[in-house]
């Protein structure tokens, strides 16, 4: 016969589990609390504490000659890359999904594997030499093209799964009424795979937004440097990090991506299905 469980022991186990979860959440929440409080602290430190409230840090950041321009540069790079990645990957994924050629899946997996092995860091020397030959050094276009090329294989791989689930009966019905392939793509396929396009767009922006190496090497003008590069210049004359500027800039730097993620999540919920509007 089974012995009844000890209520006290069960209570202690439950308290222990909840305490462990609370400590884990607190550990991961501390950096976020610091990021939320330090920009409003007159003398921020590396510890989380009640801030001595001030808005002077935002004024200092606004007066910094490169800070505001760097956010605009990040928007240009992220927006341009997202448009190219989403557009080109959608066309390529649709073609790979609908056209059956020998070695199609092998080609797709090879592109994904090579893009994972030969990263931007490993290929930086030939990329820089190619950009120099094409006169793309110190230009937004050069950085956007390099970043787009690095992100396209994974984006195609992601979107192909969405394209494969699109009912082909919709496309056949449109072709019966004389719709061209581009018209089918625009009016039939794109509305169905909108969540996939949104997912790839958010992923692309997040990847480009935090990229440091490629803009650092290809952009020579300080006024063109994105936020990820400019953040590394916020140091005092003694070489110590200026926590007031770094924390304030980090807060503003993270807001666009967070807001975009919340907007897309609210609109689509990152669901793996879509729908066609009547």
URVENLIN-V121782 format. One record per residue. N is the residue number from 1. RES is the residue in one small letter. SS is DSSP state (alpha for helix, beta for strand, coil for the rest). Layout:
BEGIN
N:RES:SS
N:RES:SS
END
This chain:
BEGIN
1:x:coil
2:x:coil
3:x:coil
4:x:coil
5:x:coil
6:x:coil
7:x:alpha
8:x:alpha
9:x:alpha
10:x:alpha
11:x:alpha
12:x:alpha
13:x:alpha
14:x:alpha
15:x:alpha
16:x:alpha
17:x:alpha
18:x:alpha
19:x:alpha
20:x:alpha
21:x:alpha
22:x:alpha
23:x:alpha
24:x:alpha
25:x:alpha
26:x:alpha
27:x:alpha
28:x:alpha
29:x:alpha
30:x:alpha
31:x:alpha
32:x:alpha
33:x:alpha
34:x:alpha
35:x:alpha
36:x:alpha
37:x:alpha
38:x:alpha
39:x:coil
40:x:coil
41:x:beta
42:x:coil
43:x:coil
44:x:coil
45:x:coil
46:x:coil
47:x:coil
48:x:coil
49:x:coil
50:x:coil
51:x:coil
52:x:coil
53:x:beta
54:x:coil
55:x:coil
56:x:alpha
57:x:alpha
58:x:alpha
59:x:alpha
60:x:alpha
61:x:alpha
62:x:alpha
63:x:alpha
64:x:coil
65:x:coil
66:x:coil
67:x:alpha
68:x:alpha
69:x:alpha
70:x:alpha
71:x:alpha
72:x:alpha
73:x:alpha
74:x:alpha
75:x:alpha
76:x:alpha
77:x:alpha
78:x:alpha
79:x:alpha
80:x:alpha
81:x:alpha
82:x:alpha
83:x:alpha
84:x:alpha
85:x:alpha
86:x:alpha
87:x:alpha
88:x:alpha
89:x:alpha
90:x:alpha
91:x:alpha
92:x:alpha
93:x:alpha
94:x:alpha
95:x:alpha
96:x:alpha
97:x:alpha
98:x:alpha
99:x:coil
100:x:coil
101:x:coil
102:x:coil
103:x:coil
104:x:alpha
105:x:alpha
106:x:alpha
107:x:alpha
108:x:alpha
109:x:alpha
110:x:alpha
111:x:alpha
112:x:alpha
113:x:alpha
114:x:alpha
115:x:alpha
116:x:alpha
117:x:alpha
118:x:coil
119:x:coil
120:x:coil
121:x:coil
122:x:coil
123:x:coil
124:x:alpha
125:x:alpha
126:x:alpha
127:x:alpha
128:x:alpha
129:x:alpha
130:x:alpha
131:x:alpha
132:x:alpha
133:x:alpha
134:x:coil
135:x:coil
136:x:coil
137:x:coil
138:x:coil
139:x:coil
140:x:alpha
141:x:alpha
142:x:alpha
143:x:alpha
144:x:alpha
145:x:alpha
146:x:alpha
147:x:alpha
148:x:alpha
149:x:alpha
150:x:alpha
151:x:alpha
152:x:alpha
153:x:alpha
154:x:alpha
155:x:alpha
156:x:alpha
157:x:alpha
158:x:alpha
159:x:alpha
160:x:alpha
161:x:alpha
162:x:alpha
163:x:alpha
164:x:alpha
165:x:coil
166:x:coil
167:x:coil
168:x:alpha
169:x:alpha
170:x:alpha
171:x:alpha
172:x:alpha
173:x:alpha
174:x:alpha
175:x:alpha
176:x:alpha
177:x:coil
178:x:coil
179:x:coil
180:x:coil
181:x:alpha
182:x:alpha
183:x:alpha
184:x:alpha
185:x:alpha
186:x:alpha
187:x:alpha
188:x:alpha
189:x:alpha
190:x:alpha
191:x:alpha
192:x:alpha
193:x:coil
194:x:alpha
195:x:alpha
196:x:alpha
197:x:alpha
198:x:alpha
199:x:alpha
200:x:alpha
201:x:alpha
202:x:alpha
203:x:alpha
204:x:alpha
205:x:alpha
206:x:alpha
207:x:alpha
208:x:alpha
209:x:alpha
210:x:coil
211:x:coil
212:x:coil
213:x:alpha
214:x:alpha
215:x:alpha
216:x:alpha
217:x:alpha
218:x:alpha
219:x:coil
220:x:coil
221:x:coil
222:x:alpha
223:x:alpha
224:x:alpha
225:x:coil
226:x:coil
227:x:alpha
228:x:alpha
229:x:alpha
230:x:alpha
231:x:alpha
232:x:alpha
233:x:alpha
234:x:coil
235:x:beta
236:x:coil
237:x:coil
238:x:coil
239:x:coil
240:x:coil
241:x:beta
242:x:coil
243:x:alpha
244:x:alpha
245:x:alpha
246:x:alpha
247:x:alpha
248:x:alpha
249:x:alpha
250:x:alpha
251:x:alpha
252:x:alpha
253:x:alpha
254:x:alpha
255:x:alpha
256:x:alpha
257:x:alpha
258:x:alpha
259:x:alpha
260:x:alpha
261:x:alpha
262:x:alpha
263:x:alpha
264:x:alpha
265:x:alpha
266:x:alpha
267:x:alpha
268:x:alpha
269:x:coil
270:x:coil
271:x:coil
272:x:coil
273:x:coil
274:x:coil
275:x:coil
276:x:coil
277:x:coil
278:x:coil
END
